[in-house]
Amino acid sequence: MKNTKGKKCTQCKKYRLNEVFSLRPDTGRLHTICKLCIEIYRKEYRKIHPYNYFYTLSPEKKKKFREYYIKYSKTPKGKLISSRAVKKWEAKNREKVKIHRKINNLIRDKKLERKPCIVCGDKKSDAHHPDYSKPLEVMWLCRLHHKAEHSRLLN
């Protein structure tokens, strides 16, 4: 005979009351993982994927998140985490790093001129490479439109 007052969480393996489990919208049954474990999972996911989490926030929370992130990125721990992420990306993308350095050196040596954003005309622009097999063919995009282009390519 089953006990209808509670069940065992498949994540933490603890016996919990049914109120601690949320209802699944697709089946109307209780989740197999308790709300506490789901919240822990979400917090960990947000640490690993802050970019995805950011776009689900309201404008007010986005502003607070940006302010917090700017403060955090200036702390020793924030700097360490950021530098680790950059090193990890550079290790995975050696060819892209070489091409970025080549473009930056050409700009520094005045052999390549930085042009305004092709979308809005902002003079502060980044070189976007639509095709890395053609390293000198770049689109000049401001930071906003460069990010938008990359998110468009991901979707």
C-alpha positions as CSV (number, residue, x, y, z in Angstrom):
1,M,0.0,0.0,0.0
2,K,1.4,3.4,-1.1
3,N,1.8,6.3,1.3
4,T,0.0,9.3,-0.3
5,K,1.4,11.9,2.0
6,G,4.9,11.9,0.6
7,K,7.5,10.3,-1.7
8,K,11.3,10.0,-2.2
9,C,13.2,12.6,-4.2
10,T,15.2,11.0,-6.9
11,Q,17.9,13.6,-6.6
12,C,18.7,13.9,-2.8
13,K,17.2,10.5,-2.0
14,K,15.3,11.9,1.0
15,Y,11.7,11.1,1.8
16,R,9.6,14.3,1.6
17,L,6.0,15.4,1.8
18,N,4.0,15.8,-1.4
19,E,3.8,19.6,-0.9
20,V,7.6,19.8,-1.5
21,F,7.1,18.4,-5.1
22,S,5.6,20.6,-7.9
23,L,3.0,19.3,-10.4
24,R,4.2,18.6,-13.9
25,P,2.1,20.6,-16.3
26,D,2.2,17.9,-19.0
27,T,1.0,15.0,-16.9
28,G,-0.6,16.6,-13.8
29,R,1.6,14.2,-11.7
30,L,4.2,15.2,-9.1
31,H,7.8,15.8,-10.2
32,T,10.2,13.1,-9.2
33,I,12.7,15.8,-7.9
34,C,11.7,18.0,-4.9
35,K,11.5,21.8,-5.2
36,L,14.6,22.2,-3.1
37,C,16.8,20.1,-5.4
38,I,15.3,21.9,-8.5
39,E,16.2,25.3,-7.0
40,I,19.8,24.1,-6.3
41,Y,20.0,22.8,-9.9
42,R,18.8,26.1,-11.3
43,K,21.3,28.1,-9.3
44,E,24.1,25.9,-10.5
45,Y,22.8,26.2,-14.1
46,R,22.7,30.0,-13.8
47,K,26.3,30.0,-12.7
48,I,27.4,28.0,-15.7
49,H,25.0,29.6,-18.2
50,P,24.5,33.3,-17.1
51,Y,23.9,34.4,-20.7
52,N,20.8,32.2,-21.1
53,Y,19.4,33.3,-17.7
54,F,19.9,37.0,-18.4
55,Y,17.5,37.1,-21.3
56,T,14.6,35.7,-19.1
57,L,14.8,38.7,-16.7
58,S,12.7,41.8,-16.5
59,P,14.3,45.1,-17.5
60,E,14.7,46.1,-13.8
61,K,16.3,42.8,-12.9
62,K,18.6,43.0,-15.9
63,K,19.8,46.4,-14.7
64,K,20.5,45.0,-11.2
65,F,22.2,41.9,-12.8
66,R,24.5,44.2,-14.9
67,E,25.4,46.3,-11.9
68,Y,26.2,43.2,-9.8
69,Y,28.2,41.6,-12.7
70,I,30.3,44.8,-13.2
71,K,31.1,44.9,-9.4
72,Y,31.8,41.1,-9.3
73,S,34.0,41.2,-12.4
74,K,36.3,43.7,-10.6
75,T,36.8,41.5,-7.5
76,P,39.8,39.1,-7.5
77,K,37.5,36.1,-7.7
78,G,35.6,37.6,-10.7
79,K,38.9,38.4,-12.5
80,L,40.1,34.9,-11.9
81,I,37.0,33.3,-13.2
82,S,37.0,35.6,-16.2
83,S,40.6,34.9,-17.1
84,R,40.0,31.2,-16.8
85,A,37.1,31.4,-19.2
86,V,39.1,33.4,-21.7
87,K,42.0,30.9,-21.5
88,K,39.6,28.0,-21.9
89,W,38.1,29.6,-25.0
90,E,41.5,30.5,-26.4
91,A,42.7,26.9,-26.0
92,K,39.6,25.6,-27.8
93,N,39.8,28.2,-30.6
94,R,43.5,28.6,-31.5
95,E,42.9,29.4,-35.1
96,K,40.3,32.1,-34.3
97,V,42.7,33.6,-31.7
98,K,45.5,33.8,-34.4
99,I,43.1,35.5,-36.8
100,H,42.0,38.0,-34.1
101,R,45.6,38.9,-33.3
102,K,46.4,39.2,-37.0
103,I,43.5,41.7,-37.5
104,N,44.5,43.7,-34.3
105,N,48.1,43.8,-35.5
106,L,47.0,45.1,-38.9
107,I,44.9,47.8,-37.2
108,R,47.8,48.7,-34.9
109,D,50.2,49.0,-37.8
110,K,47.7,51.1,-39.8
111,K,47.5,48.5,-42.6
112,L,43.8,48.0,-41.9
113,E,41.4,50.8,-41.1
114,R,38.7,50.3,-38.5
115,K,35.4,51.3,-40.2
116,P,32.1,52.3,-38.6
117,C,29.3,49.8,-37.9
118,I,27.6,48.8,-41.1
119,V,24.2,48.8,-39.3
120,C,24.1,51.9,-37.2
121,G,27.3,53.8,-38.2
122,D,28.9,53.8,-34.7
123,K,32.6,54.5,-35.1
124,K,33.5,52.2,-32.2
125,S,33.3,48.9,-34.0
126,D,34.5,45.3,-33.9
127,A,35.7,43.1,-36.7
128,H,33.2,40.2,-37.2
129,H,34.4,37.2,-39.2
130,P,31.5,35.6,-41.0
131,D,34.0,33.0,-42.4
132,Y,37.3,32.3,-40.7
133,S,38.7,30.7,-43.8
134,K,38.9,34.2,-45.2
135,P,40.6,36.0,-42.3
136,L,40.8,39.5,-43.9
137,E,37.1,39.6,-44.9
138,V,35.4,41.2,-42.0
139,M,32.1,42.9,-41.2
140,W,32.5,46.0,-39.0
141,L,29.9,45.9,-36.3
142,C,29.4,47.9,-33.1
143,R,29.3,45.8,-29.9
144,L,25.5,45.7,-29.8
145,H,25.1,44.5,-33.4
146,H,28.1,42.1,-33.1
147,K,26.4,40.4,-30.2
148,A,23.1,40.4,-32.1
149,E,24.8,38.8,-35.1
150,H,26.3,36.0,-32.9
151,S,23.0,35.3,-31.2
152,R,21.3,35.2,-34.7
153,L,23.9,32.7,-35.8
154,L,23.3,30.5,-32.7
155,N,19.6,30.3,-33.4
